Amino acid sequence: MSALAASVGAPRRASYPRRRTRARLVEPARASAETRAAGGSTEKKGKVFLIGAGPGGVDHVTVRALRLLRACDVVVHDDLGASDAALLDETPPSADRVHVGKRGGDARSWTQADIDNLLVSLCAEGKIVARLKGGCPSVFSRARSEMDALRRNGFSYELVPGVSSALAAPLRAGFPLTDVAVGKHFVVCSAHDPAAIDFAAFADVDTCVFLMAGRSVDAICEGLARGAGKDGSTRVAVVRDACGLNEAVWRGTIDSIQSAIPKSEKLSPCVVVVGGVCALGDGYDDMMNGDGEATLGRDVEPGSVAALSEDPESDLDLANLELAILDLDETAAGTVVESLRRMVQDRDARIKELEEELLVSKRAARMLRGRK
């Protein structure tokens, strides 16, 4: 029990550096997409690509998804995973961006019917549309409604797979979703409405995965204990914002996980995994936080690696090259670096605010044009 208590301690938080990306336009790919959508006719016909954006970030989308984003006329994107700034920057500068994320209880949110109509309207205008969905279109994405609307109106679409958070979250917590000894099968369930879940159906399932579980951790544990007869010592892992900037992992059991998560923590977006495979991630946090180790693609950025020389003691940090030239002492250099870091953070926050204001303005303009 002492080892378990230690593993339940402070959550591991991901430290992803912010990346500077450029939108790249690939003209040949765009021409190819338009030609296919038009079916060889002189009249350009629109097409929608329902693309899985993965759990978040450019690192977690497929090459196919990137190619389509770089060739689209319009990107229609959700919130989770699909609103990553670096990912949206992969679209051409001329491409319109339409944010259609749904917010629970917010009357200003787009309805699914609104989204369906938007896709049909864009196709009618001959647009090549990248419909960017968080995770994978095959998992709780309401893809069928959009597919039906396009089919009814005679427009074609293509489904492009992505990495679901149901698969990504366990790996970010350091364990596989299946295991030959303790995880022969798994079930993925939405926890948006825990009262509607038939927990008795989980009785003989090795691994239970719950998506959209940010407000339902207590209900899930209670339901599995009472409805499915799961033992209180069954292992649990709660993964917030898998692969995102706010990633955190908490570990415990059905009986203890509630007390392991501080009440002040906001869990959404959240995946809860229950089963013996969770124990395979014990010690993973310590390994990932080990000193002197770096993971390519996550911790190492251009310019952050010291320039190698024959004398290891004389390595020069490229990121601080300008400070070295200025001949500042260590204290002054630290102050300058911290000031620059704050300036960059403030700039990024302002850019995000302006992008959101622009999206609202575009939506309002479309609404006004529709009334004329």
N, C-alpha and C positions, 0 to 999 in steps of 0.2 A: 504493500500500500504506500510506503514511503517513496518508492520510485515513481508511482503514479502521481502522487501529490506533487513531486518535483516537476513532472511533465505538464501538470495543469497550471503552472505558474504563469508568468507574464507571456503574452502572445508574441510570436515572431511577426515582425512587420517588414514588409518588402521595402527595399530602398532602390527604386528604379530612377535612374537619372533622367531628367527631361532631355529629350532629343530635339535637335533642330533639323527639320526636314523641309524639303522643297517639293512643290507640286511638279510632277514630270508629265509631259504630254507625249504620248507615243502615237504619232499620226498613223503609221501602218495598222496598228491594232484597232484604232478608231474606225478607219476606213473599212476594215474587215468586218467589224461588228455591224456597221451600218448596211453594208452590202448583204450580209446574211439576213438582217432584220427586214430588208426591203424585198427579199426573195427574187432579186434580179429585175424588179419592175422599176419604171421611171418614177413612180410616186413613192416617196420614202415612207415606210411603215414602222411604227414604233415597236419596241420590244422591252420586256422587263426581265432583269436578271435578279432573282431572289437569292441574295448572297449571305452566307454565314460569316459574320465578322469575328467569330471566336469570342473568347472571354475578355479581350481588350488588347489594344496596341497592335502596331504593325508587325511585331514579331510573331503574332499568333494567328495571322490570316494565311490563307493558301496563296500560292503564286497565281493561280487562276483568278482569285478574288482581286489581287492587285492589278492584274492585267485589265480586268473589266472596269475597275475604278478609274484607271488611267485613260479609258476609252469612252467613258459615259458622257452624256449631255446633262443629266440630272442625277444627283444622289439623294434618295429619300431614306433617311436614317432614323433608327430608334435611339433609345437612351443607352442601355447597358451594353458596353463593348463597341457599339456602333457609332458613338459620338466622340471617339478619341480624336483629338485635334490632329495628331500626326497622321492618322489613317485618312481622315478627310482631306488632308493636304495632298494626298496622292491623286486626287481628282484634278482634271485640267483646270486652269485658271478661269476658263470660260464656263465651267459647269456650275449650274445652280445647285444650292444645297437647301433641302427642305427637312426640317426637324419635325418628326411626327411622334416623338416619344409620349407614352401614356403615363400620367401621374395619377396615382390613386386618390380619388376624391376631388381632383382639380377639374372644375367645370370647363376650363380653357383647354384641356387635353383633347387631342384628336380622337375621334371615335373610329372604330374599325371601318365603319361604312364610309367615313370621310376619306380614309386612306385608300380604300378600294376605288372610290370615285376619282381620287387624285391620280392614281396609276392609270386608270382608263383614259382620263383626260390627257395625260402626258403622252400616252401611246397614240392617241388621236392626232396629236400635234407632230407625230413622227419622231419622238424623242427616244433615245437609247437610255433606259433608266436602270441605275444601280440601286436596287431596293436592299439596303444594308440592314440586316437583322443581327442582333446580339446572339452569340453562340452559334447554333446550327438551325437552319430553317426546319429541320425535321423534329425539333423538340420545343413544344410549347411556344410556337411563334405565330400562330394563327395564319399560317401560310395558306391553308385551304380556302379561306375567305377571299384572299387576293387572287389565288389561282382561279377560283370559280368566276370572279368578276371579270377577269381578263378573258377567260374562255367564252363567257356569255357574249362578250362584245367583239369576239373575233381576233383578239390579239394574242400573240405567242409569248411564252415565258420560258425561262430555264432555271432550274434549281441548282445552286452551287453550294456544296457542303462546307460546313465550318466546324470548329472545335467547340463542342458543348461544354458548358461549365460543369455538367455532371461528370465529364471525363477529366477536365482540367483540374478541378478543385482537389480531388484526392491526390493527384500527383504533386500539386503545390504544397500539400501537407505531408508529402514524403512517403506515400504508399500507393500501390496499385489498386484498382477497383475490384479486381478478381485475384484469387490465389488458389492454387490447387488444393491446399489443406483447409483454409478457413473462409474462402470466398468463391464457391463454385457457381454462384448465380447472384444477380442483383436486380433490384426494381427501382425505377426512377419515377418519382411522384411529385406533383405540384403541391406545395404547402400553402398556397394562397388562401385556401379555405379549409383549415384543418378539420372543421366539423363535418365536412363532406367525405373525409377519408375513411375507408373501410380498413381500419388497422388490423382486424382479424386476418385479413388476407396476407399480412406480412409475417405471420407466425413462423412459417418454415423457410423464410427467405434469409440467406446468409448476410447479405448487405443491402441496406435500405438507404436510398439517396433521395433527399428532399430539396427541391429547388424553390426559390422565392420564399425562403424560410426565416427571413429576418425577424418577423414578429411572432413566430410560431414554435420556437425552440421548446418552450415549456409544454405546449400542447402536443408536440411530437413525442417527447419523452413519456409523457403521461399516457398517450394513446398506445405507444408500443408496449409499455409496461402492463397496462390494463387490458387493452384490446388484443394484443398479439402475444402476451405472456412472456415478453422479453425480460431476462434477468436484469436486476438493477446494476450489475457489474458489467453489462455489455458496453463495449467501448464506443465512444462518440467523438467525432471531430467536427468542429464548426469552422468553416472557411469563409471569411468575408472578402469580397472583391478579388477573387482568384485572378492572378496575373495583373492586377491593377495597382495603382499607386497607394491605395488604402488597404492593401492585403494584410490580413492578420489571421492567425490560426489559434484556436483554443482546443484543448484536449481534455477528456475526462470520461465519465461513464454516464449512463442514463440517470443514475442517482445524483451525480456530482457536477454535471456540466453546467447547470444553472448557476451554481455558486462560483464557478470558475470564470464566468464572464461578468465584468463590472457592469453595474446597472447603467452607468453613464455611456457605455459604448453603443453606438448605432451600428447594427449588424447588416443592414441592407446595403448591397445585394449579398445574399448569403446562401451557402449550400451546407446542408447538414448530412453527414454520413454516419450511419450506425451499423456496427458489425465488427467482427474479429479482425478484418483487414486494417482497421484504424491503428491497432497495436503495432503494425509493421512500420509505422512512422515514428515510433519512439526514438529519440536521439537525433532525429533529422534536423530539428531547429538548431541544436548545438553545432552540428556539422556545418550547416549553412552559414552560421554566424562566426565560424572559425576565423581567426586572424590570419592574414597573409594569403588567403585564397580568393580567387576571382572566378566568376563564371562568365565566359564569353557570351556577348549578346545581352547581358543584364548588368554586370558590374563594370565592365571595361568599355570605356568610350575613347574615341580618338583624342589624343593629346593628354590622356590621363595616366599613361604608362611612362615611367621614367626612361629617359634615353640611356641606353646601355653603353658602358665604356669598359676599358680594361680594369679600371679601379672601381669596384662596386660602391665605394664610399663617396665617389665623386659624381654619382648619377644625378642628373638634373631633371627636375619635375617640369615638363613642358608647360603645364597649366600655369606655373608661377614664373615663367621665363621673363615676362615684362617686369615683374616685381624685382627679379634679380638684377635686371639692367638698371632699374631705378635706385638700386643700392639702399633699400629700406631695411631697417632692423626688423627682427622677427615680430615684435609687437605691432609696429606700424603696418607691416605687411598683412598681418592677420586682420587688422581693422579695415584695411582697404579691400581685402578679399570679401569680408563679410558685408561691407557696404555695397560692393558690386553684385553680390549674390542677392541682396534684398532688392536692388534696382531691377535685376532680371526677373525676379519673382513678381514684382509689381507690374512690370511691363507685360509679362505673360497673362496676369490676371486681367489687365485692362484690355488686352487683345481679345481674350475670351468674352468679356462683357460686350465689346463692340461687335463680335461675331454673332452673339445672341440677339443683340438689337437689330442687326442687319437681317437675320432670319425672320424676326417678327415683322419687320417692315416689308419684306418680300411677301410674306403670307397675307398681310393686310392689303398689299397692292393687288394680289391675285383675287382676293375676295371682292375688292372694289371693281375690278375688271369684269368679274363674273356677274355683277349686278347690272352692268350697263347693257 
